[in-house]
Amino acid sequence: MRAAALPRDARLRRAADFAALRTVSGRLGGRCFLLRFGNNGAGTARLGLAISKRCSKRAVDRNRIKRLAREAFRHVRAELPHVDILVMARDTAVNETGAVLLAELDALLRRIRPLKREGADGTIAR
């Protein structure tokens, strides 16, 4: 494995994990990105990417955004709580420079906090 590669346990791979984040999770948004996140039992932060054709029809643009998102995640992964993170790009991300995208992702990732656990009766513990 390359030194800069994300290990397998740091990536979301199952469709059920992605679906869980789309229904019950916290969210943070910026000008170019929307992040959804939720607690996990994996013992580490994990990243999932959902960069759709709605963002850009060109694969080269979508792949550039994905590379930048993985890079931003690599830099802050050790500081993140044990959460699953789903990164979705807005269509404005295509027109921004790499430095702007990295800065926004870094700021959003550093704002992530673990969600409060639900109690046995389904209520959220406060």
N, C-alpha and C positions, 0 to 999 in steps of 0.2 A: 504494500500500500504506500502511496506517496505520502510525504510528510504533511502536506496541506489538505489531504482528502478528509472528508467527514467519515468517521467510523460508522459502521452499519447501525449501531445502537443509538446514534445521534440523528437518525432520519426517520420520518414517518413513512411507512411503507404500505400499511393495510388500509383498505377502503373504509373499514369500520372506524379507524382512528380519525380519518379525515371527516367522516360523517358526524362523529361525536363533537368535533370542534365546530362544525357548522351549526349545531343545534344548541348545545349548552356550553357557553364559554364566555370569557371576558373579551373585550375588543378595544383596540386602540387604532386611531386613524390619523393619517397625515395627508399632506397634499398629494403624494404619489403612491402611498401604500395603505392597506388596511391589514391589521394583524388581529387574528383571533387566537386565544390561548386558553388552556385549561390544565388543571393538575393532572399528573400522571403518576403511575407507580413504578416507572422504569428506573428511577434513581438518577436520572440525568435529563437535561433539557434536550428536546428533540425538535427538528425542523421539518416542516412540510411546505411545499411550494405549489401554488395554484395560479399560474400566470397564463391567462386564457387568450384566445385569439381576439377577444373583444379589446384587449389591451393593444395588440398590434397584429396585423395579418402576417408580418414577416417573422419567420422563425429566428433569424439572426438577432432581432430586437428582443424577442422573448428570452432567448438563451443568454443574452447580455445581462438582462435584469436578474435572471436566476443565478448567474455567476456572482453578481454583486451581492445578492441576498445571502448566498452561502458564505461569502467572504465576511460580511458584516456579522453573521452568526458565529463564525469561527472565532472572531476577535473577542466576543463577549460571552461565549458559551460557559466558561468556567465560573463566571459571576452570576449566571442566571439560576433561578430556583428550578425545581424539578417540574417543568411544565412542557406541554406540547404546544408548539407555535405553528400557526398556519399563516403564511405570507401571501397576500393577494395584491397584485399591482393594479393601479388605476391607469387609465389611458394617458394621463399626463406624464407618467414615468418615462415614456419613450423619448420625449423631447428634452429631458434633463441630462446633465453631465453625470459621469460616474461619481465624482466627488460629492455632488449634491445628493444623489441617491444613497451613497454610503453614509453620509452625515444624518440623513433623515432616518434610515434604518437603525443606525447606532442609537439615536435619541429614543426611538420607539422601543427598541429592545431593552434599553436600560430602565424604561418605565414599567416593565412587566413585574408584577407582584403575584405571588400565589393566590388563587381564589380561596375563599373561606369554604371549609368543608360543610356539607349538609349533615344535619343531625339524623338520628334514627327515624324520626317522625316526618322527615322530608323538609323540615324548615332549615333555613340557613342559620348557622351559628354566628352570632355577632359578638 
